[in-house]
């Protein structure tokens, strides 16, 4: 089977965003004047451009993909970032437009303006930096725990993951001969995961805290960026993706992080047992994310080699089954299927 290709006739929702349109929209909404500089930056979901004002200030404008988030959800993201900035956390807060709001609209596309911040990415931290990250995330969660949000996703298997599985199963993108096995694997995984989250405390979190969303600035240290995937979820979600391996391989990193975290906020160590369940949920999240792109305009073959092929879905099923084994290995009285022989060769 060939990788999935989007059906012909799909229209690009950002097709109207020419440089002239972008500059005019920003100038009118922000009541400022820009030069002709308009550089498109990498972004899979949204459209992001670097601009320059006539005074020489560099700005970033983000046009949000239509129908992905309602206004209220975007506003909660912006309110959270501005709340963190008001407490002097190193984040990049959206700038107000002439209306005083941080969101504006061009046709059916919402957009926001940010100051440009530069820095470098790390793909490995020292133990001292793990402590520093712990203090930063602990400070963020101390503020985040003050109140919930109402319009963002709930990161639990009973809600987010179940919705994603339902979408994948109904998408028509899974090859027919693999559909039953994929469905059975997901059902087993959900049956395993849902009880693990029943008593988990949820708070506002970054939601997508990985290496690509943490900048290091020599004069300011770490800077958190891109709160697009802000959710209500467990605290551990905001650091497990930074770990260099599986939970049982990262004792020093976890302990250093939690030592820093405890300076500002209490961490329930029982949440460490959610790391591998959250990894399995991330697999499904990414599958659903790619499927949405494939159903949209651009397709996902540009993001994942061979996306949509038989081999792709076979590998995804095998990865989910491996996570089931890994999660069950830490539980007593394991009675679930062990997949001693993989269904694929």
ABEGO torsion letter per residue (X at the ends): XBBBBBBBGBBBAAAABBAAAAAAAAAAAAGBBBBABBBBBBBAABBBBBBBBAAGBBBBBBBBBBGABBAAAAAAAAAAAAAAAAAGBBBBBBBBBAAGBABBBBEABBBBBBBBBBEBBBABBBAAAAAAAAAAAAAAAAAAAABBBAABBBBBAABAAAAAAAAAAAAGABBAAAAAAAAAAAAAAAAAAAAAAAABBBBBBAGABBAAABBBBAAAEBBBBGAAABBBBBAAAAAAAABABBAAAAAAAAAAAAAAAAAABBBBAAAAAAAAAAAAAAAAAAAAAAAAAAABAAEAAAABBGBGBAAAAAAAAAAAAAAAAAAAAABBGBABBAGABBABX
